[in-house]
Amino acid sequence: MVIWINIVTMSAEKSPTKGKQPRFVSAGTFKAKCLALLDEVEATREPLIVTKRGRAVAQVAPLPETTRRTLLGSVLFDENPFAPASAEWEADG
């Protein structure tokens, strides 16, 4: 099977990818190959421009990489979590 993807060049000053030539894909191709193209954007970290009738209509870009937070040490231990609270509440009167 052959997959044809239209690649169009764009001048660097108009490019949304800061110096890199973005990859352009027609909306029909994007619809047919959406999941594979999303995996590719994630793997290459390069955005993809989706066109409709030759006009750019959307940009698919990878999210910025973030460090994953761990929950280690964030959970408090209570020996008896079902015991009544020791503090007085305003509603107690």
C-alpha angles and dihedrals in degrees: 000000000000121000115203118199120181112230116194124187121229131190115263094241091057095041116111089207098068104244099340119105106244121226116243123208127180117244091244092054091045091052092050096044101027100131094045091048091049090052089050093051089051093048098044096034087220122128124241125217116215116209133198115199089345095307121111110244105162143017122214108201132171118254116248112270113255132190113248115241118225124218091215108129094008097097117084121218121228119182093212112020092176096057117111115268113261096214122089117243128214089240091059089074 
